[in-house]
Amino acid sequence: MLARYLLLFLGVFACSTSAVLIRMSTTNPFVLTALRLLIAAVLLAPILRLEMRRHGAAFTRDHLRRTRLPALVLSVHMISWTLGARMTAVAQSSLIVNLVPIALPFFLLWIASERINRAEIAGTVLAILGLLVLSAKDALSAGGSLAGDAVCFASMLLFAFYLALGRRNRDFPSVWLYVIPVYGQASLVCLLVSLPWIRTFDAGSGREWAIMAGLAAIPTVCGHSLLNSAMRRIRGQIVSLCNSSQFLFAGVMGYLLFGEVPPAIFYAASAIVVAGVAIVVFSAPAVSVVEA
């Protein structure tokens, strides 16, 4: 069980690098998103081949059909997230996009019929309180763009939907046979959307290619894959709350790389969020899981 939580927090940290890498890039957001997903799909192609050899007989057309909606949701989430991360501060964008605990219980109830107990509700409320304290401060101090906040909030709803779909699709023969087709199809959707801006990409820039490779390898391949794996093995509300701690890592990186100094209330809000996460993790009932 400890290994599952360690991998979950590794996935959270990997995902937290997304806003930083997006801010470092100067590539058009639509093109950046498309190439990020395309590189991720290419990196994972050898794993897909191995998994098809192992589980190909159990992977049916119905499984492939069920990856279409998650792929569409992921593509729209990725595009909106790239746009939002460019429009507001790193810690603030990471905070808003990770208000997933507010929305995920409704998606889990609708999609996976998964309810939460009273202690989990209390931990959820506490964690959300911490997030709202910080977001209210940012809103009052004009630390980010109102339009950027709205885009990040819409992206958060899409991410919650995407995680809930991962929970519903936990019966796939392997997590890789779920996430790799999702990434591949999402990259095609994003490529189609990015066509009007594809000529603006500086294909000779080693820096931009390095940033895109980092986006593909760290938050996309490692981060999203670990979160999808966690959704198969750990209760969805625990995953969503642990994932909300991304803004802690993002805030530190924002300070080191962009000089964005977190206010004093950042630390108080962080402590509240961590306390809420701890309550949920230690109060969650044992549930059956699907092994990859």
C-alpha positions as CSV (number, residue, x, y, z in Angstrom):
1,M,0.0,0.0,0.0
2,L,2.9,2.4,0.8
3,A,4.4,1.9,-2.6
4,R,1.0,2.9,-4.2
5,Y,1.0,6.2,-2.3
6,L,4.7,6.9,-3.1
7,L,4.0,6.4,-6.8
8,L,0.9,8.6,-6.5
9,F,2.9,11.5,-5.0
10,L,5.6,11.0,-7.6
11,G,2.9,11.4,-10.2
12,V,1.7,14.6,-8.5
13,F,5.2,16.1,-8.5
14,A,5.7,15.2,-12.2
15,C,2.5,16.8,-13.1
16,S,3.4,20.0,-11.1
17,T,6.2,20.7,-13.6
18,S,3.7,21.2,-16.4
19,A,2.9,24.9,-15.6
20,V,6.6,25.7,-15.3
21,L,7.6,24.1,-18.6
22,I,4.7,25.7,-20.4
23,R,5.7,29.2,-19.1
24,M,9.3,28.6,-20.2
25,S,8.2,27.8,-23.8
26,T,7.4,30.4,-26.5
27,T,5.7,28.0,-28.9
28,N,2.1,28.7,-29.8
29,P,-0.1,27.0,-27.1
30,F,-2.0,24.8,-29.6
31,V,1.1,23.7,-31.3
32,L,2.9,23.0,-28.0
33,T,0.0,20.9,-26.8
34,A,-0.2,18.9,-30.0
35,L,3.6,18.2,-30.1
36,R,3.7,17.4,-26.4
37,L,1.1,14.7,-26.8
38,L,2.6,13.4,-30.0
39,I,6.0,13.0,-28.5
40,A,4.5,11.3,-25.5
41,A,2.7,8.8,-27.8
42,V,5.9,8.1,-29.7
43,L,7.9,7.6,-26.4
44,L,5.2,5.1,-25.3
45,A,5.0,3.2,-28.6
46,P,7.5,0.4,-27.5
47,I,5.5,-0.1,-24.3
48,L,2.3,-0.4,-26.3
49,R,3.9,-3.1,-28.5
50,L,5.0,-5.1,-25.5
51,E,1.6,-4.7,-23.8
52,M,-0.2,-5.9,-26.9
53,R,1.9,-9.0,-26.9
54,R,1.1,-9.7,-23.3
55,H,-2.6,-8.7,-23.3
56,G,-3.5,-8.4,-27.0
57,A,-6.1,-11.2,-26.8
58,A,-7.9,-9.4,-23.9
59,F,-7.8,-6.0,-25.6
60,T,-11.0,-5.8,-27.7
61,R,-12.5,-3.3,-30.0
62,D,-14.8,-2.2,-27.2
63,H,-11.8,-1.3,-25.1
64,L,-10.5,0.9,-28.0
65,R,-13.9,2.5,-28.4
66,R,-14.0,3.4,-24.8
67,T,-10.8,5.4,-25.1
68,R,-12.3,7.8,-27.6
69,L,-14.2,10.0,-25.0
70,P,-11.2,10.2,-22.6
71,A,-9.0,11.2,-25.5
72,L,-11.3,14.0,-26.5
73,V,-11.7,15.2,-22.9
74,L,-7.9,15.0,-22.5
75,S,-7.2,17.0,-25.7
76,V,-9.5,19.8,-24.7
77,H,-8.1,19.8,-21.1
78,M,-4.6,20.0,-22.4
79,I,-5.3,22.9,-24.8
80,S,-7.2,24.9,-22.2
81,W,-4.5,24.2,-19.5
82,T,-1.7,25.4,-21.8
83,L,-3.7,28.6,-22.5
84,G,-4.5,29.2,-18.8
85,A,-1.0,28.5,-17.6
86,R,0.3,31.2,-19.9
87,M,-2.2,33.7,-18.6
88,T,-1.6,33.7,-14.8
89,A,1.1,33.0,-12.2
90,V,2.5,29.4,-11.8
91,A,1.2,28.8,-8.3
92,Q,-2.2,30.3,-9.0
93,S,-2.8,28.4,-12.2
94,S,-1.7,25.1,-10.5
95,L,-4.0,25.9,-7.6
96,I,-7.0,26.5,-9.8
97,V,-6.5,23.5,-12.1
98,N,-6.1,21.3,-9.0
99,L,-9.4,22.3,-7.4
100,V,-10.4,18.9,-8.7
101,P,-11.7,17.7,-5.3
102,I,-14.6,20.1,-5.6
103,A,-15.8,18.5,-8.9
104,L,-14.5,14.9,-8.8
105,P,-17.0,13.5,-6.3
106,F,-19.9,14.6,-8.6
107,F,-18.2,13.0,-11.6
108,L,-17.4,9.8,-9.6
109,L,-21.0,9.6,-8.4
110,W,-22.3,10.0,-11.9
111,I,-19.7,7.8,-13.7
112,A,-18.5,5.2,-11.2
113,S,-21.2,5.3,-8.5
114,E,-18.5,5.9,-5.9
115,R,-19.6,7.5,-2.6
116,I,-17.4,9.0,0.1
117,N,-17.7,8.6,3.9
118,R,-18.1,11.3,6.5
119,A,-14.4,11.5,7.4
120,E,-13.5,11.8,3.8
121,I,-16.0,14.6,3.4
122,A,-14.5,16.4,6.4
123,G,-11.0,16.0,4.9
124,T,-12.3,17.2,1.5
125,V,-13.9,20.3,3.0
126,L,-10.7,21.1,5.0
127,A,-8.5,20.7,1.9
128,I,-10.9,22.8,-0.2
129,L,-10.9,25.5,2.5
130,G,-7.1,25.7,2.2
131,L,-7.3,26.0,-1.5
132,L,-10.1,28.7,-1.3
133,V,-8.1,30.7,1.2
134,L,-5.2,31.0,-1.2
135,S,-7.3,31.5,-4.3
136,A,-9.3,34.3,-2.5
137,K,-6.0,36.0,-1.7
138,D,-4.8,35.8,-5.3
139,A,-8.1,37.1,-6.6
140,L,-8.1,40.1,-4.2
141,S,-4.4,41.0,-4.9
142,A,-4.9,40.6,-8.7
143,G,-2.0,38.1,-8.8
144,G,-3.3,36.6,-12.0
145,S,-5.6,37.2,-14.9
146,L,-9.4,36.9,-14.4
147,A,-9.7,35.4,-17.9
148,G,-6.7,33.0,-17.1
149,D,-8.4,32.0,-13.9
150,A,-11.6,31.2,-15.8
151,V,-9.7,29.1,-18.4
152,C,-7.9,27.2,-15.7
153,F,-11.2,26.5,-13.9
154,A,-12.7,25.1,-17.1
155,S,-9.6,23.0,-17.5
156,M,-10.0,21.7,-14.0
157,L,-13.5,20.5,-14.7
158,L,-12.3,18.7,-17.8
159,F,-9.4,17.1,-15.8
160,A,-11.9,15.9,-13.1
161,F,-14.0,14.4,-15.9
162,Y,-10.9,12.7,-17.3
163,L,-9.8,11.2,-14.0
164,A,-13.4,9.9,-13.4
165,L,-13.3,8.2,-16.8
166,G,-10.0,6.6,-15.8
167,R,-11.7,5.3,-12.7
168,R,-14.5,3.8,-14.7
169,N,-12.1,2.3,-17.2
170,R,-9.9,0.6,-14.6
171,D,-11.0,-2.8,-15.9
172,F,-8.6,-2.6,-18.9
173,P,-6.1,-5.4,-19.2
174,S,-3.3,-3.0,-18.6
175,V,-3.1,0.7,-17.7
176,W,-0.9,1.2,-20.7
177,L,-3.5,-0.2,-23.0
178,Y,-5.7,2.6,-21.7
179,V,-3.4,5.6,-21.5
180,I,-1.4,5.1,-24.7
181,P,-4.4,4.9,-27.1
182,V,-5.8,7.9,-25.2
183,Y,-2.6,9.9,-25.7
184,G,-2.4,8.9,-29.4
185,Q,-5.9,9.9,-30.2
186,A,-5.7,13.1,-28.2
187,S,-2.5,14.1,-30.1
188,L,-4.3,13.7,-33.4
189,V,-7.2,15.9,-32.2
190,C,-4.7,18.6,-31.0
191,L,-2.8,18.4,-34.3
192,L,-5.9,19.1,-36.3
193,V,-6.7,22.1,-34.0
194,S,-3.2,23.4,-34.3
195,L,-2.9,23.4,-38.1
196,P,-3.5,27.1,-38.5
197,W,-0.5,27.9,-36.3
198,I,1.9,25.0,-37.1
199,R,4.0,27.3,-39.4
200,T,4.8,29.6,-36.4
201,F,6.8,26.8,-34.7
202,D,10.6,27.3,-34.8
203,A,11.6,23.8,-35.7
204,G,15.3,24.7,-35.5
205,S,15.1,25.7,-31.8
206,G,16.8,23.1,-29.7
207,R,15.4,24.8,-26.6
208,E,11.8,24.5,-27.6
209,W,12.3,20.8,-28.6
210,A,13.9,20.2,-25.2
211,I,11.0,21.8,-23.4
212,M,8.4,19.8,-25.4
213,A,10.4,16.6,-24.7
214,G,10.3,17.5,-21.0
215,L,6.6,18.2,-21.1
216,A,6.0,14.8,-22.9
217,A,8.3,12.8,-20.6
218,I,7.7,14.3,-17.2
219,P,4.1,15.5,-16.6
220,T,2.5,13.6,-19.5
221,V,4.1,10.2,-19.6
222,C,5.2,9.9,-16.0
223,G,2.6,12.2,-14.3
224,H,-0.6,11.4,-16.1
225,S,0.2,7.7,-16.4
226,L,0.9,7.4,-12.6
227,L,-2.4,9.3,-11.9
228,N,-4.3,6.9,-14.2
229,S,-2.6,4.0,-12.5
230,A,-3.5,5.4,-9.1
231,M,-7.2,5.8,-10.1
232,R,-7.2,2.0,-10.7
233,R,-5.7,1.1,-7.3
234,I,-6.7,3.9,-4.9
235,R,-10.0,5.5,-4.2
236,G,-10.7,8.4,-6.6
237,Q,-11.2,11.0,-3.9
238,I,-7.8,10.2,-2.4
239,V,-6.1,10.6,-5.8
240,S,-7.8,13.9,-6.4
241,L,-6.9,15.4,-3.0
242,C,-3.3,14.3,-3.2
243,N,-3.2,15.7,-6.7
244,S,-4.3,19.1,-5.3
245,S,-0.9,19.4,-3.6
246,Q,0.6,20.2,-7.0
247,F,0.4,23.9,-6.3
248,L,2.9,23.4,-3.4
249,F,5.6,22.1,-5.8
250,A,4.7,24.5,-8.5
251,G,4.9,27.5,-6.1
252,V,8.5,26.5,-5.1
253,M,9.5,26.1,-8.7
254,G,7.8,29.4,-9.6
255,Y,9.9,31.1,-7.0
256,L,13.2,29.6,-8.0
257,L,12.7,30.1,-11.8
258,F,10.5,33.1,-12.2
259,G,11.0,35.0,-8.9
260,E,7.3,34.6,-7.9
261,V,7.5,34.9,-4.2
262,P,4.7,33.1,-2.3
263,P,2.9,35.3,0.3
264,A,2.8,34.2,3.9
265,I,-0.8,32.9,3.5
266,F,0.6,30.4,1.0
267,Y,2.2,28.4,3.7
268,A,-0.9,28.5,6.0
269,A,-3.1,27.4,3.1
270,S,-0.6,24.6,2.3
271,A,-0.8,23.3,5.8
272,I,-4.6,23.2,5.7
273,V,-4.5,21.3,2.4
274,V,-2.0,18.8,3.7
275,A,-4.1,18.2,6.8
276,G,-7.2,17.6,4.7
277,V,-5.3,15.1,2.5
278,A,-4.0,13.3,5.5
279,I,-7.5,12.9,7.0
280,V,-8.9,11.5,3.7
281,V,-5.9,9.1,3.2
282,F,-6.1,7.6,6.7
283,S,-9.9,7.4,6.8
284,A,-10.5,5.8,3.4
285,P,-12.1,2.3,3.6
286,A,-10.4,-0.7,2.0
287,V,-11.7,-1.3,-1.5
288,S,-11.0,-3.9,-4.1
289,V,-8.6,-2.8,-6.9
290,V,-7.8,-4.0,-10.4
291,E,-4.2,-4.9,-10.8
292,A,-2.4,-3.9,-14.0
